[in-house]
Protein backbone atom coordinates (compact mmCIF):
# COMPACT_ATOMS: atom_id res chain seq x y z
CA UNK A 1 0.00 0.00 0.00
CA UNK A 2 1.37 3.39 -0.99
CA UNK A 3 0.30 6.20 1.34
CA UNK A 4 1.19 9.74 0.34
CA UNK A 5 1.05 12.73 2.66
CA UNK A 6 0.58 16.00 0.79
CA UNK A 7 -0.41 19.58 1.42
CA UNK A 8 -0.25 23.00 -0.18
CA UNK A 9 1.07 24.64 2.99
CA UNK A 10 3.99 24.22 5.29
CA UNK A 11 3.55 23.91 9.05
CA UNK A 12 0.50 21.63 8.89
CA UNK A 13 2.10 18.50 10.34
CA UNK A 14 2.83 16.76 7.04
CA UNK A 15 6.22 15.29 7.95
CA UNK A 16 5.20 14.57 11.54
CA UNK A 17 2.16 12.68 10.28
CA UNK A 18 4.18 10.74 7.72
CA UNK A 19 6.86 9.75 10.26
CA UNK A 20 4.36 8.61 12.88
CA UNK A 21 2.30 6.62 10.37
CA UNK A 22 5.47 4.89 9.20
CA UNK A 23 6.29 4.13 12.86
CA UNK A 24 2.80 2.65 13.24
CA UNK A 25 3.24 0.41 10.20
CA UNK A 26 6.68 -0.61 11.48
CA UNK A 27 4.88 -2.48 14.28
CA UNK A 28 3.60 -4.96 11.65
CA UNK A 29 6.27 -4.99 8.94
CA UNK A 30 9.09 -2.63 7.97
CA UNK A 31 7.75 0.18 5.77
CA UNK A 32 9.82 2.27 3.39
CA UNK A 33 9.65 6.01 4.01
CA UNK A 34 10.32 8.15 0.95
CA UNK A 35 11.31 11.71 1.80
CA UNK A 36 10.32 13.69 -1.28
CA UNK A 37 10.14 16.98 0.61
CA UNK A 38 12.80 19.44 -0.50
CA UNK A 39 13.58 20.22 3.16
CA UNK A 40 14.55 16.57 3.77
CA UNK A 41 13.29 16.85 7.35
CA UNK A 42 12.62 13.13 7.67
CA UNK A 43 16.11 12.27 6.46
CA UNK A 44 17.54 14.65 9.06
CA UNK A 45 15.36 12.94 11.67
CA UNK A 46 16.62 9.53 10.51
CA UNK A 47 20.26 10.64 10.72
CA UNK A 48 19.73 11.04 14.46
CA UNK A 49 19.05 7.26 14.58
CA UNK A 50 15.66 7.88 16.16
CA UNK A 51 13.49 6.23 13.50
CA UNK A 52 12.86 2.48 13.47
CA UNK A 53 12.44 2.30 9.68
CA UNK A 54 14.41 3.16 6.58
CA UNK A 55 14.15 6.66 5.09
CA UNK A 56 15.27 7.26 1.53
CA UNK A 57 15.00 9.99 -1.09
CA UNK A 58 12.71 9.68 -4.11
CA UNK A 59 15.80 9.25 -6.30
CA UNK A 60 16.96 6.20 -4.33
CA UNK A 61 13.45 4.82 -3.82
CA UNK A 62 13.16 2.47 -6.84
CA UNK A 63 16.26 0.53 -5.82
CA UNK A 64 15.18 0.39 -2.16
CA UNK A 65 11.67 -0.77 -3.12
CA UNK A 66 13.13 -3.60 -5.20
CA UNK A 67 15.49 -4.61 -2.39
CA UNK A 68 13.06 -4.34 0.54
CA UNK A 69 9.72 -5.15 -1.11
CA UNK A 70 7.92 -3.27 1.68
CA UNK A 71 4.28 -3.90 2.52
CA UNK A 72 3.76 -0.16 3.07
CA UNK A 73 5.41 2.83 1.46
CA UNK A 74 4.92 6.21 3.09
CA UNK A 75 5.74 9.26 0.96
CA UNK A 76 6.26 12.71 2.43
CA UNK A 77 5.83 15.13 -0.47
CA UNK A 78 7.07 18.66 -0.90
CA UNK A 79 4.83 21.48 0.24
CA UNK A 80 2.91 23.34 -2.45
CA UNK A 81 2.92 20.74 -5.23
CA UNK A 82 2.01 22.06 -8.65
CA UNK A 83 -1.35 20.94 -10.08
CA UNK A 84 0.56 18.55 -12.35
CA UNK A 85 2.52 17.15 -9.38
CA UNK A 86 -0.68 16.73 -7.37
CA UNK A 87 -2.30 14.84 -10.24
CA UNK A 88 0.73 12.55 -10.55
CA UNK A 89 0.91 12.05 -6.78
CA UNK A 90 -2.78 11.21 -6.50
CA UNK A 91 -2.70 8.73 -9.39
CA UNK A 92 0.28 6.84 -8.01
CA UNK A 93 -0.82 6.07 -4.47
CA UNK A 94 -3.48 3.99 -2.76
CA UNK A 95 -4.36 6.70 -0.26
CA UNK A 96 -3.61 10.41 -0.20
CA UNK A 97 -3.67 11.97 3.26
CA UNK A 98 -4.16 15.72 3.45
CA UNK A 99 -3.18 17.05 6.88
CA UNK A 100 -4.31 20.50 7.95
CA UNK A 101 -4.53 22.59 11.06
CA UNK A 102 -7.78 24.33 11.87
CA UNK A 103 -6.32 27.80 11.26
CA UNK A 104 -8.57 29.68 8.81
CA UNK A 105 -5.89 30.12 6.12
CA UNK A 106 -4.92 26.44 6.34
CA UNK A 107 -8.54 25.36 6.02
CA UNK A 108 -9.03 27.65 3.02
CA UNK A 109 -6.07 25.99 1.28
CA UNK A 110 -7.35 22.54 2.32
CA UNK A 111 -10.75 23.20 0.73
CA UNK A 112 -9.08 24.11 -2.58
CA UNK A 113 -6.88 21.02 -2.37
CA UNK A 114 -9.88 18.75 -1.72
CA UNK A 115 -11.72 20.27 -4.67
CA UNK A 116 -8.76 19.48 -6.91
CA UNK A 117 -8.42 15.94 -5.54
CA UNK A 118 -12.15 15.28 -6.01
CA UNK A 119 -11.84 16.27 -9.68
CA UNK A 120 -9.01 13.74 -10.01
CA UNK A 121 -11.17 11.07 -8.34
CA UNK A 122 -8.30 10.04 -6.09
CA UNK A 123 -8.78 8.20 -2.79
CA UNK A 124 -8.02 10.67 -0.01
CA UNK A 125 -8.60 11.43 3.65
CA UNK A 126 -8.27 14.66 5.57
CA UNK A 127 -6.39 14.59 8.87
CA UNK A 128 -6.82 17.57 11.17
CA UNK A 129 -3.64 18.23 13.12
CA UNK A 130 -2.89 20.65 15.94
CA UNK A 131 -6.57 21.09 16.79
CA UNK A 132 -6.85 23.73 19.53
CA UNK A 133 -8.58 22.79 22.76
CA UNK A 134 -12.00 24.18 23.52
CA UNK A 135 -11.44 24.94 27.20
CA UNK A 136 -8.86 27.25 28.77
CA UNK A 137 -7.81 24.54 31.25
CA UNK A 138 -7.10 22.13 28.40
CA UNK A 139 -5.15 24.85 26.59
CA UNK A 140 -2.98 25.37 29.68
CA UNK A 141 -2.36 21.61 29.96
CA UNK A 142 -1.43 21.35 26.28
CA UNK A 143 0.95 24.31 26.54
CA UNK A 144 2.62 22.68 29.54
CA UNK A 145 2.88 19.43 27.56
CA UNK A 146 4.38 21.15 24.51
CA UNK A 147 7.00 22.86 26.67
CA UNK A 148 8.09 19.42 27.93
CA UNK A 149 8.29 17.82 24.50
CA UNK A 150 11.66 16.43 23.55
CA UNK A 151 12.44 18.40 20.42
CA UNK A 152 15.31 16.11 19.49
CA UNK A 153 13.50 14.02 16.91
CA UNK A 154 12.10 11.45 19.33
CA UNK A 155 8.94 9.69 18.23
CA UNK A 156 5.92 10.33 20.44
CA UNK A 157 5.81 6.63 21.33
CA UNK A 158 9.38 6.80 22.67
CA UNK A 159 9.01 9.99 24.72
CA UNK A 160 8.84 9.47 28.44
CA UNK A 161 5.71 11.51 28.89
CA UNK A 162 2.10 10.46 29.42
CA UNK A 163 0.78 13.09 27.00
CA UNK A 164 3.19 12.01 24.28
CA UNK A 165 1.73 8.52 24.60
CA UNK A 166 -1.72 10.02 24.00
CA UNK A 167 -0.39 11.57 20.77
CA UNK A 168 1.07 8.18 19.75
CA UNK A 169 -2.27 6.49 20.47
CA UNK A 170 -3.99 8.98 18.16
CA UNK A 171 -1.56 8.18 15.35
CA UNK A 172 -2.11 4.46 16.02
CA UNK A 173 -5.86 5.05 15.58
CA UNK A 174 -5.22 6.79 12.26
CA UNK A 175 -2.99 3.89 11.13
CA UNK A 176 -5.61 1.35 12.16
CA UNK A 177 -8.26 3.29 10.24
CA UNK A 178 -6.05 3.17 7.14
CA UNK A 179 -5.65 -0.60 7.45
CA UNK A 180 -9.41 -1.11 7.76
C-alpha positions as CSV (number, residue, x, y, z in Angstrom):
1,X,0.0,0.0,0.0
2,X,1.4,3.4,-1.0
3,X,0.3,6.2,1.3
4,X,1.2,9.7,0.3
5,X,1.1,12.7,2.7
6,X,0.6,16.0,0.8
7,X,-0.4,19.6,1.4
8,X,-0.3,23.0,-0.2
9,X,1.1,24.6,3.0
10,X,4.0,24.2,5.3
11,X,3.5,23.9,9.1
12,X,0.5,21.6,8.9
13,X,2.1,18.5,10.3
14,X,2.8,16.8,7.0
15,X,6.2,15.3,7.9
16,X,5.2,14.6,11.5
17,X,2.2,12.7,10.3
18,X,4.2,10.7,7.7
19,X,6.9,9.8,10.3
20,X,4.4,8.6,12.9
21,X,2.3,6.6,10.4
22,X,5.5,4.9,9.2
23,X,6.3,4.1,12.9
24,X,2.8,2.6,13.2
25,X,3.2,0.4,10.2
26,X,6.7,-0.6,11.5
27,X,4.9,-2.5,14.3
28,X,3.6,-5.0,11.7
29,X,6.3,-5.0,8.9
30,X,9.1,-2.6,8.0
31,X,7.8,0.2,5.8
32,X,9.8,2.3,3.4
33,X,9.7,6.0,4.0
34,X,10.3,8.1,0.9
35,X,11.3,11.7,1.8
36,X,10.3,13.7,-1.3
37,X,10.1,17.0,0.6
38,X,12.8,19.4,-0.5
39,X,13.6,20.2,3.2
40,X,14.5,16.6,3.8
41,X,13.3,16.9,7.4
42,X,12.6,13.1,7.7
43,X,16.1,12.3,6.5
44,X,17.5,14.7,9.1
45,X,15.4,12.9,11.7
46,X,16.6,9.5,10.5
47,X,20.3,10.6,10.7
48,X,19.7,11.0,14.5
49,X,19.0,7.3,14.6
50,X,15.7,7.9,16.2
51,X,13.5,6.2,13.5
52,X,12.9,2.5,13.5
53,X,12.4,2.3,9.7
54,X,14.4,3.2,6.6
55,X,14.2,6.7,5.1
56,X,15.3,7.3,1.5
57,X,15.0,10.0,-1.1
58,X,12.7,9.7,-4.1
59,X,15.8,9.3,-6.3
60,X,17.0,6.2,-4.3
61,X,13.4,4.8,-3.8
62,X,13.2,2.5,-6.8
63,X,16.3,0.5,-5.8
64,X,15.2,0.4,-2.2
65,X,11.7,-0.8,-3.1
66,X,13.1,-3.6,-5.2
67,X,15.5,-4.6,-2.4
68,X,13.1,-4.3,0.5
69,X,9.7,-5.1,-1.1
70,X,7.9,-3.3,1.7
71,X,4.3,-3.9,2.5
72,X,3.8,-0.2,3.1
73,X,5.4,2.8,1.5
74,X,4.9,6.2,3.1
75,X,5.7,9.3,1.0
76,X,6.3,12.7,2.4
77,X,5.8,15.1,-0.5
78,X,7.1,18.7,-0.9
79,X,4.8,21.5,0.2
80,X,2.9,23.3,-2.4
81,X,2.9,20.7,-5.2
82,X,2.0,22.1,-8.7
83,X,-1.4,20.9,-10.1
84,X,0.6,18.5,-12.4
85,X,2.5,17.2,-9.4
86,X,-0.7,16.7,-7.4
87,X,-2.3,14.8,-10.2
88,X,0.7,12.6,-10.5
89,X,0.9,12.0,-6.8
90,X,-2.8,11.2,-6.5
91,X,-2.7,8.7,-9.4
92,X,0.3,6.8,-8.0
93,X,-0.8,6.1,-4.5
94,X,-3.5,4.0,-2.8
95,X,-4.4,6.7,-0.3
96,X,-3.6,10.4,-0.2
97,X,-3.7,12.0,3.3
98,X,-4.2,15.7,3.4
99,X,-3.2,17.0,6.9
100,X,-4.3,20.5,7.9
101,X,-4.5,22.6,11.1
102,X,-7.8,24.3,11.9
103,X,-6.3,27.8,11.3
104,X,-8.6,29.7,8.8
105,X,-5.9,30.1,6.1
106,X,-4.9,26.4,6.3
107,X,-8.5,25.4,6.0
108,X,-9.0,27.6,3.0
109,X,-6.1,26.0,1.3
110,X,-7.4,22.5,2.3
111,X,-10.7,23.2,0.7
112,X,-9.1,24.1,-2.6
113,X,-6.9,21.0,-2.4
114,X,-9.9,18.8,-1.7
115,X,-11.7,20.3,-4.7
116,X,-8.8,19.5,-6.9
117,X,-8.4,15.9,-5.5
118,X,-12.1,15.3,-6.0
119,X,-11.8,16.3,-9.7
120,X,-9.0,13.7,-10.0
121,X,-11.2,11.1,-8.3
122,X,-8.3,10.0,-6.1
123,X,-8.8,8.2,-2.8
124,X,-8.0,10.7,0.0
125,X,-8.6,11.4,3.6
126,X,-8.3,14.7,5.6
127,X,-6.4,14.6,8.9
128,X,-6.8,17.6,11.2
129,X,-3.6,18.2,13.1
130,X,-2.9,20.6,15.9
131,X,-6.6,21.1,16.8
132,X,-6.8,23.7,19.5
133,X,-8.6,22.8,22.8
134,X,-12.0,24.2,23.5
135,X,-11.4,24.9,27.2
136,X,-8.9,27.3,28.8
137,X,-7.8,24.5,31.3
138,X,-7.1,22.1,28.4
139,X,-5.1,24.8,26.6
140,X,-3.0,25.4,29.7
141,X,-2.4,21.6,30.0
142,X,-1.4,21.3,26.3
143,X,0.9,24.3,26.5
144,X,2.6,22.7,29.5
145,X,2.9,19.4,27.6
146,X,4.4,21.1,24.5
147,X,7.0,22.9,26.7
148,X,8.1,19.4,27.9
149,X,8.3,17.8,24.5
150,X,11.7,16.4,23.5
151,X,12.4,18.4,20.4
152,X,15.3,16.1,19.5
153,X,13.5,14.0,16.9
154,X,12.1,11.5,19.3
155,X,8.9,9.7,18.2
156,X,5.9,10.3,20.4
157,X,5.8,6.6,21.3
158,X,9.4,6.8,22.7
159,X,9.0,10.0,24.7
160,X,8.8,9.5,28.4
161,X,5.7,11.5,28.9
162,X,2.1,10.5,29.4
163,X,0.8,13.1,27.0
164,X,3.2,12.0,24.3
165,X,1.7,8.5,24.6
166,X,-1.7,10.0,24.0
167,X,-0.4,11.6,20.8
168,X,1.1,8.2,19.8
169,X,-2.3,6.5,20.5
170,X,-4.0,9.0,18.2
171,X,-1.6,8.2,15.4
172,X,-2.1,4.5,16.0
173,X,-5.9,5.1,15.6
174,X,-5.2,6.8,12.3
175,X,-3.0,3.9,11.1
176,X,-5.6,1.4,12.2
177,X,-8.3,3.3,10.2
178,X,-6.0,3.2,7.1
179,X,-5.6,-0.6,7.4
180,X,-9.4,-1.1,7.8
